[in-house]
């Protein structure tokens, strides 16, 4: 990769925070000043906002990089910080979870009720032999029992490995095997798109005896929540119904203190092939950064806000910004089981109106899907309660950002576009609402206490106006502590490239604009080399989505005899344009548009009009599969897609 990534797309719109928002914002300029003056003292102050059974005296041990220890001599209990301390402070009657099932059933669960449930479950797990360091696999839909399960495991000092409920039996088995899980918590099924999606059968398949080794041997019990009412097979002596054992258990349970570096969870990165890559996070540092960033980036006022992060707990966003951050902050939040379009395409906006949601944190993929359907749907609902909007998961293109601001936020709600990863554990780059002048499409600035740079291949700073590789230059509290069972892979994957400088390499290309704000250009693997010019898929996609007819786009580089690589675009068209234009005409119009917006070098060689794009269950576009189609190869592994049939449809549309 050359020392610079060509930047060709300009964005000049800026939005200053309103005076009224800034006056009440939690984030302040002073946070940056404190962090710059003494970074470790800054993080120590944030950590002391938690409850420590044994206060720490050492902030950071970086004596054996890249293996960090934060607050190492301190002891705490993560679940106590999320539950008991709020009850003891007199907030037991505050609603913790406003749960809505996809069929429309609902539950309002207070902090006192959730605390009691977690204590009962902790006693059940203890009776099943679960203790400090044991691994528990959680394979559940978005129901309150999922959050309770994570907290009960954490309460015991055990380690949870949450597996998204849409993953196959083989994917589940590989994760159980790698972690050596002793217990699986699952449900008979959960609701998805109007039907019950079975879960227990996948667990049974994952635990089936295969040569007498692996998951079948490590797992001693399966705890099953009755949710879908679907028929399930039963293994006596191994399987237990939640409703038989948890309500009957004692609600007396004292939270024990564990070291700050006690492992909290393993989370396997999506799209893994071969041996799963289990990202390991520990307790004190992770909870400190998740809690702090949830408070200041989302401007969370727990006494008055109704917060909704739409992520599933199977992804890191659901760990940090559904379970741990908001509950540690004492927030009231919406938890929704279903999909955005079931039973109707306005379901999310219906829930915003119903519960008076004030903070919404979701993915660009969802925003673009709503753009495709048009503004008429959200306009049917009262969204005036929304005062802050967030974006997470991948770079958001400027046009989607503007639609989000104008249609969902009524041109008033600030947008925080957040960058972070499973590996970073918590938000690393984001605007601070009330402080930052926001720019459509830019992640903007590191949060206070985080050190980020954009560098060349040799690790030198590129300077404003230039592009390169995004790195984290100093250890941070929520950083991954390794890859489960494979420390060599941890060093090789994340630290080897800039070993001499001690930088963590995120794998993303980025540029600094003239103000020094960060703009993401996509994964380094997604940067194309067209006739010697390095072009970012993110920028070309942004240009295409800027075309009036476009709802969503994905761009890949395909081999080309003349130019080395050629730009190939897969485009979803807004419904209102499909009837009035031919695919050929739309393709020609989009090619010309990109040439005008960026330059002839970025004009796509091919534009394919498609109905859907291949996405993982967390909403990320699988560009490698589109590259297979663009280059005429057999399409690779599709098992991690939300809809495995989508590639067959795309292949047929392209021919």
ZAMARGU-4260 file (C-alpha; in steps of 0.2 Angstrom, whole numbers, plus 5000, padded with zeros to 4 digits):
<rodrens>
0) 5000/5000/5000 | 5006/5017/4996 | 5009/5030/5009 | 4993/5039/5005 | 4976/5035/5000
5) 4969/5047/4987 | 4955/5057/4994 | 4943/5063/4980 | 4926/5067/4989 | 4923/5083/4997
10) 4911/5087/5011 | 4909/5104/5018 | 4893/5104/5028 | 4895/5107/5047 | 4882/5108/5061
15) 4886/5116/5078 | 4877/5110/5093 | 4863/5121/5099 | 4865/5132/5114 | 4852/5123/5123
20) 4859/5106/5120 | 4877/5112/5124 | 4871/5120/5141 | 4865/5103/5147 | 4878/5091/5139
25) 4888/5079/5150 | 4903/5080/5138 | 4913/5096/5140 | 4929/5103/5133 | 4937/5101/5150
30) 4937/5082/5148 | 4949/5084/5133 | 4960/5095/5143 | 4960/5084/5158 | 4965/5069/5147
35) 4978/5078/5138 | 4986/5084/5154 | 4987/5067/5162 | 4979/5052/5153 | 4981/5039/5167
40) 4974/5051/5180 | 4960/5054/5168 | 4955/5036/5167 | 4958/5033/5185 | 4945/5046/5189
45) 4932/5038/5177 | 4936/5021/5185 | 4932/5028/5202 | 4914/5032/5197 | 4912/5013/5198
50) 4910/5004/5214 | 4926/4995/5219 | 4926/4982/5233 | 4945/4985/5234 | 4951/5001/5227
55) 4965/5001/5215 | 4982/5010/5217 | 4990/5006/5201 | 4981/5013/5185 | 4991/5005/5170
60) 5004/4991/5169 | 5012/4992/5152 | 5028/4983/5157 | 5025/4968/5144 | 5017/4976/5129
65) 5005/4972/5120 | 4998/4963/5136 | 4990/4977/5146 | 4984/4977/5164 | 4972/4991/5170
70) 4968/4994/5188 | 4976/4978/5192 | 4977/4978/5211 | 4959/4983/5212 | 4944/4972/5214
75) 4926/4974/5209 | 4910/4965/5204 | 4904/4969/5186 | 4886/4964/5190 | 4885/4973/5206
80) 4890/4989/5197 | 4876/4986/5185 | 4862/4982/5197 | 4864/4981/5216 | 4872/4998/5218
85) 4857/5006/5210 | 4845/4997/5221 | 4855/5002/5236 | 4855/5020/5231 | 4836/5020/5231
90) 4833/5018/5212 | 4826/5000/5213 | 4809/5006/5206 | 4817/5014/5191 | 4813/5004/5175
95) 4829/4995/5168 | 4822/4986/5153 | 4806/4991/5142 | 4805/4975/5133 | 4795/4973/5118
100) 4793/4956/5110 | 4790/4955/5091 | 4772/4949/5093 | 4769/4964/5103 | 4770/4956/5121
105) 4779/4968/5133 | 4787/4968/5150 | 4793/4982/5161 | 4807/4976/5172 | 4814/4987/5186
110) 4832/4987/5193 | 4825/4978/5209 | 4817/4965/5198 | 4832/4962/5187 | 4843/4962/5202
115) 4832/4948/5210 | 4832/4938/5194 | 4851/4939/5192 | 4854/4934/5210 | 4842/4919/5208
120) 4851/4914/5192 | 4868/4916/5200 | 4862/4903/5213 | 4856/4891/5200 | 4872/4892/5190
125) 4882/4890/5206 | 4872/4874/5209 | 4877/4868/5192 | 4895/4870/5196 | 4899/4887/5187
130) 4912/4897/5196 | 4926/4909/5193 | 4934/4906/5176 | 4922/4894/5169 | 4915/4897/5152
135) 4896/4899/5148 | 4889/4899/5131 | 4874/4910/5128 | 4863/4907/5113 | 4847/4917/5115
140) 4835/4929/5106 | 4834/4947/5112 | 4824/4944/5128 | 4827/4950/5146 | 4834/4933/5150
145) 4848/4936/5138 | 4854/4952/5148 | 4851/4942/5165 | 4861/4928/5159 | 4876/4939/5155
150) 4875/4948/5171 | 4873/4932/5182 | 4889/4924/5173 | 4898/4940/5177 | 4892/4940/5195
155) 4901/4923/5198 | 4917/4929/5190 | 4914/4916/5176 | 4916/4920/5157 | 4902/4922/5145
160) 4903/4918/5126 | 4887/4925/5118 | 4884/4918/5101 | 4871/4927/5090 | 4855/4917/5089
165) 4855/4916/5070 | 4872/4907/5069 | 4871/4888/5063 | 4874/4873/5074 | 4892/4871/5067
170) 4896/4889/5071 | 4889/4887/5088 | 4899/4871/5091 | 4915/4878/5085 | 4913/4892/5098
175) 4908/4880/5112 | 4924/4870/5108 | 4936/4884/5107 | 4930/4891/5124 | 4928/4874/5132
180) 4910/4880/5138 | 4903/4870/5153 | 4885/4876/5151 | 4874/4883/5137 | 4860/4895/5141
185) 4847/4895/5126 | 4829/4895/5122 | 4817/4884/5113 | 4815/4898/5100 | 4813/4916/5097
190) 4802/4927/5086 | 4809/4933/5069 | 4799/4941/5055 | 4783/4934/5061 | 4788/4916/5064
195) 4797/4906/5078 | 4815/4903/5074 | 4820/4887/5083 | 4836/4888/5094 | 4836/4873/5105
200) 4838/4861/5090 | 4854/4869/5085 | 4861/4867/5102 | 4857/4849/5102 | 4865/4847/5085
205) 4881/4856/5091 | 4882/4845/5106 | 4879/4829/5097 | 4893/4816/5099 | 4905/4818/5085
210) 4920/4805/5088 | 4917/4808/5107 | 4926/4824/5109 | 4923/4843/5109 | 4907/4852/5114
215) 4898/4836/5118 | 4911/4832/5132 | 4914/4850/5139 | 4895/4855/5141 | 4887/4847/5157
220) 4870/4856/5156 | 4859/4866/5145 | 4847/4879/5153 | 4832/4882/5142 | 4820/4898/5142
225) 4803/4894/5136 | 4799/4908/5123 | 4794/4901/5106 | 4783/4887/5113 | 4790/4876/5099
230) 4793/4857/5102 | 4810/4853/5107 | 4820/4837/5111 | 4825/4834/5129 | 4840/4826/5136
235) 4836/4821/5154 | 4850/4825/5167 | 4857/4838/5155 | 4843/4849/5150 | 4834/4861/5162
240) 4819/4873/5160 | 4823/4890/5166 | 4805/4892/5173 | 4807/4876/5183 | 4823/4881/5192
245) 4826/4900/5192 | 4810/4906/5200 | 4812/4893/5214 | 4830/4898/5218 | 4834/4910/5232
250) 4836/4928/5228 | 4849/4930/5242 | 4866/4931/5234 | 4881/4942/5239 | 4892/4949/5225
255) 4910/4943/5227 | 4924/4954/5222 | 4935/4949/5208 | 4952/4956/5201 | 4950/4970/5189
260) 4959/4959/5176 | 4947/4944/5179 | 4941/4939/5161 | 4923/4945/5158 | 4919/4938/5141
265) 4925/4930/5125 | 4917/4936/5109 | 4920/4928/5092 | 4922/4940/5077 | 4910/4937/5063
270) 4915/4930/5047 | 4929/4919/5054 | 4935/4904/5044 | 4945/4890/5051 | 4949/4891/5070
275) 4937/4904/5078 | 4945/4920/5084 | 4939/4923/5102 | 4942/4941/5107 | 4945/4942/5126
280) 4940/4956/5137 | 4942/4958/5156 | 4932/4967/5169 | 4938/4984/5177 | 4945/4993/5162
285) 4932/4987/5150 | 4918/4992/5162 | 4926/5009/5165 | 4927/5014/5146 | 4910/5006/5141
290) 4902/5016/5155 | 4911/5032/5152 | 4908/5032/5133 | 4890/5028/5135 | 4888/5042/5147
295) 4897/5056/5137 | 4895/5051/5119 | 4877/5047/5121 | 4874/5061/5133 | 4865/5049/5144
300) 4855/5057/5158 | 4848/5041/5167 | 4834/5051/5177 | 4826/5057/5161 | 4832/5048/5146
305) 4824/5033/5137 | 4839/5025/5128 | 4838/5012/5114 | 4853/5003/5106 | 4846/4992/5092
310) 4860/4980/5092 | 4858/4961/5096 | 4868/4955/5112 | 4877/4943/5100 | 4888/4958/5094
315) 4900/4968/5104 | 4888/4983/5103 | 4875/4973/5112 | 4888/4969/5125 | 4895/4987/5128
320) 4879/4998/5124 | 4865/4987/5129 | 4870/4977/5144 | 4886/4984/5152 | 4887/5003/5149
325) 4868/5008/5151 | 4865/4997/5166 | 4881/5003/5174 | 4874/5020/5171 | 4857/5016/5178
330) 4848/5019/5162 | 4831/5015/5156 | 4832/5007/5140 | 4821/4998/5126 | 4825/4980/5122
335) 4817/4974/5106 | 4816/4956/5100 | 4811/4958/5082 | 4817/4965/5066 | 4814/4983/5059
340) 4801/4978/5046 | 4790/4965/5056 | 4775/4966/5056 | 4776/4982/5047 | 4791/4993/5040
345) 4787/5007/5053 | 4789/4996/5068 | 4805/5005/5075 | 4797/5022/5074 | 4781/5015/5082
350) 4792/5010/5097 | 4801/5027/5097 | 4783/5035/5099 | 4777/5022/5111 | 4791/5023/5123
355) 4796/5041/5121 | 4814/5036/5116 | 4826/5050/5117 | 4842/5042/5112 | 4843/5030/5097
360) 4859/5021/5093 | 4859/5010/5077 | 4868/5005/5061 | 4870/5014/5044 | 4863/4998/5036
365) 4847/5001/5045 | 4847/5019/5041 | 4849/5016/5022 | 4836/5002/5022 | 4824/5015/5029
370) 4830/5028/5015 | 4825/5015/5002 | 4807/5014/5009 | 4806/5033/5009 | 4801/5046/5022
375) 4783/5043/5022 | 4784/5029/5034 | 4794/5038/5048 | 4783/5053/5045 | 4768/5044/5051
380) 4775/5043/5069 | 4779/5056/5082 | 4798/5056/5084 | 4799/5072/5093 | 4805/5064/5109
385) 4822/5060/5100 | 4836/5072/5105 | 4851/5062/5100 | 4855/5050/5086 | 4870/5038/5085
390) 4878/5027/5071 | 4888/5012/5074 | 4895/4997/5064 | 4903/5004/5048 | 4906/5021/5040
395) 4890/5031/5037 | 4890/5040/5020 | 4885/5059/5021 | 4868/5057/5012 | 4862/5043/5024
400) 4869/5054/5038 | 4859/5069/5032 | 4843/5059/5030 | 4845/5053/5047 | 4847/5070/5054
405) 4833/5078/5043 | 4819/5064/5044 | 4822/5055/5060 | 4830/5070/5070 | 4820/5084/5063
410) 4835/5094/5059 | 4838/5096/5078 | 4845/5080/5086 | 4865/5079/5085 | 4872/5064/5077
415) 4887/5055/5085 | 4895/5043/5072 | 4905/5031/5082 | 4920/5021/5077 | 4926/5006/5087
420) 4928/4987/5085 | 4925/4971/5094 | 4944/4972/5099 | 4943/4989/5106 | 4928/4985/5117
425) 4921/5003/5118 | 4919/5018/5107 | 4936/5026/5102 | 4932/5040/5090 | 4916/5050/5090
430) 4909/5068/5091 | 4905/5073/5108 | 4887/5081/5107 | 4887/5098/5114 | 4905/5101/5110
435) 4909/5095/5093 | 4904/5104/5077 | 4898/5088/5067 | 4902/5084/5049 | 4891/5072/5039
440) 4901/5056/5036 | 4916/5059/5048 | 4919/5050/5064 | 4929/5065/5069 | 4939/5065/5084
445) 4946/5052/5097 | 4936/5052/5113 | 4945/5060/5128 | 4959/5048/5135 | 4961/5039/5118
450) 4976/5042/5107 | 4973/5039/5088 | 4984/5043/5073 | 4984/5040/5054 | 5001/5035/5048
455) 5011/5029/5033 | 5018/5011/5031 | 5033/5016/5041 | 5023/5022/5055 | 5025/5041/5052
460) 5011/5054/5054 | 5003/5058/5037 | 4998/5076/5042 | 4981/5084/5039 | 4974/5083/5022
465) 4982/5066/5019 | 4977/5047/5021 | 4985/5032/5027 | 4982/5018/5041 | 4973/5021/5057
470) 4982/5016/5073 | 4980/5017/5091 | 4996/5024/5099 | 4993/5021/5118 | 4985/5007/5128
475) 4966/5010/5132 | 4956/5003/5146 | 4943/4992/5136 | 4957/4985/5124 | 4956/4967/5121
480) 4968/4957/5132 | 4971/4943/5119 | 4964/4930/5108 | 4957/4916/5118 | 4971/4902/5119
485) 4982/4910/5106 | 4993/4924/5112 | 5004/4922/5097 | 4990/4926/5085 | 4985/4941/5095
490) 5002/4949/5093 | 5004/4944/5075 | 4986/4950/5070 | 4986/4967/5079 | 5003/4972/5084
495) 5016/4965/5072 | 5014/4978/5058 | 5020/4993/5069 | 5029/4983/5082 | 5044/4995/5083
500) 5032/5010/5087 | 5020/4999/5099 | 5005/5004/5089 | 4989/4994/5088 | 4984/4993/5069
505) 4965/4993/5067 | 4965/4987/5049 | 4956/5002/5043 | 4961/5016/5031 | 4958/5033/5036
510) 4962/5051/5032 | 4963/5067/5042 | 4955/5082/5034 | 4961/5100/5035 | 4954/5101/5053
515) 4962/5085/5059 | 4946/5076/5059 | 4946/5057/5055 | 4936/5050/5040 | 4936/5032/5037
520) 4940/5024/5020 | 4935/5006/5024 | 4945/4991/5027 | 4963/4992/5020 | 4958/4976/5010
525) 4944/4986/5002 | 4955/4999/4995 | 4956/4998/4976 | 4971/5002/4964 | 4964/5008/4948
530) 4978/5013/4935 | 4989/5017/4950 | 4977/5027/4959 | 4971/5021/4976 | 4953/5023/4978
535) 4942/5020/4993 | 4926/5009/4992 | 4918/5020/5005 | 4920/5036/4995 | 4914/5029/4979
540) 4899/5021/4988 | 4895/5038/4996 | 4895/5047/4979 | 4883/5033/4972 | 4871/5035/4987
545) 4872/5054/4984 | 4862/5050/4967 | 4844/5054/4970 | 4839/5036/4964 | 4850/5026/4975
550) 4846/5019/4992 | 4861/5009/4995 | 4877/5003/4986 | 4892/4992/4988 | 4908/4994/4978
555) 4922/4982/4975 | 4938/4981/4964 | 4938/4968/4951 | 4953/4962/4941 | 4955/4971/4924
560) 4968/4968/4911 | 4969/4987/4907 | 4968/4996/4923 | 4974/4982/4936 | 4958/4984/4945
565) 4941/4991/4939 | 4927/4998/4950 | 4911/4987/4950 | 4896/4994/4959 | 4881/4984/4966
570) 4866/4997/4968 | 4849/4996/4976 | 4837/5008/4969 | 4824/5018/4978 | 4806/5010/4975
575) 4800/5026/4968 | 4813/5026/4954 | 4811/5008/4949 | 4795/5009/4939 | 4800/5025/4929
580) 4818/5020/4923 | 4826/5005/4915 | 4841/4997/4924 | 4852/5001/4909 | 4847/5020/4910
585) 4850/5020/4929 | 4867/5012/4927 | 4872/5024/4914 | 4866/5039/4925 | 4875/5032/4941
590) 4891/5030/4931 | 4891/5048/4924 | 4886/5054/4942 | 4901/5047/4950 | 4912/5054/4936
595) 4905/5071/4940 | 4906/5070/4959 | 4924/5062/4960 | 4932/5061/4943 | 4933/5049/4928
600) 4946/5038/4937 | 4932/5033/4949 | 4918/5030/4937 | 4912/5011/4939 | 4916/5000/4924
605) 4900/4990/4928 | 4884/4995/4938 | 4873/4981/4943 | 4855/4985/4949 | 4851/4972/4963
610) 4837/4970/4976 | 4848/4966/4991 | 4866/4966/4996 | 4875/4952/5005 | 4876/4956/5024
615) 4881/4948/5039 | 4868/4947/5054 | 4877/4962/5061 | 4873/4972/5045 | 4890/4972/5037
620) 4892/4970/5019 | 4902/4955/5013 | 4911/4963/4999 | 4922/4947/4996 | 4906/4938/4990
625) 4902/4953/4978 | 4920/4952/4972 | 4918/4934/4967 | 4903/4938/4957 | 4912/4953/4949
630) 4926/4942/4944 | 4915/4927/4938 | 4921/4915/4951 | 4911/4903/4961 | 4904/4912/4976
635) 4913/4908/4993 | 4906/4903/5010 | 4890/4911/5014 | 4886/4904/5031 | 4888/4920/5040
640) 4875/4930/5030 | 4859/4935/5037 | 4850/4928/5021 | 4861/4914/5013 | 4850/4915/4997
645) 4854/4933/4993 | 4870/4928/4983 | 4860/4916/4972 | 4848/4931/4968 | 4862/4943/4965
650) 4872/4931/4953 | 4856/4928/4943 | 4853/4947/4942 | 4871/4950/4936 | 4871/4937/4922
</rodrens>
